[in-house]
């Protein structure tokens, strides 16, 4: 199974390892699905986690960010979108739709209302982390 996971889910999983986003991250670690990602998605993850509040409030260290990026690279597949998309009301989120199309993914996992409102996007479901986890037997 191929999945695009939005940066918000990954950031949340790193901050709070409990709950649905933490389960998504554990499933990535266990190799239960392949993360399709693009360079702009990785840049957003690094950018968000590098902001001062994440260091001071959540104690995210540079090595935590490196470990997450390395995990995505190990368990994922880098895609290079060929098709530009402008369907999302937040233009910054179109990168997830573009990666989904380029990767031929089965689902997009996001907590972002700007993406969730598009469910399904060109026959690709867009689910919250809890929905995604609940749908698969490996969670039980």
Secondary structure as GFF3:
##gff-version 3
##sequence-region A 1 140
A	DSSP	beta_strand	2	5	.	.	.	ID=ss1
A	DSSP	alpha_helix	7	15	.	.	.	ID=ss2
A	DSSP	alpha_helix	19	29	.	.	.	ID=ss3
A	DSSP	beta_strand	34	37	.	.	.	ID=ss4
A	DSSP	alpha_helix	39	49	.	.	.	ID=ss5
A	DSSP	alpha_helix	52	56	.	.	.	ID=ss6
A	DSSP	alpha_helix	62	75	.	.	.	ID=ss7
A	DSSP	beta_strand	76	78	.	.	.	ID=ss8
A	DSSP	three_ten_helix	91	93	.	.	.	ID=ss9
A	DSSP	alpha_helix	94	103	.	.	.	ID=ss10
A	DSSP	beta_strand	107	109	.	.	.	ID=ss11
A	DSSP	alpha_helix	113	116	.	.	.	ID=ss12
A	DSSP	beta_strand	125	127	.	.	.	ID=ss13
A	DSSP	alpha_helix	129	135	.	.	.	ID=ss14
A	DSSP	three_ten_helix	137	139	.	.	.	ID=ss15
###
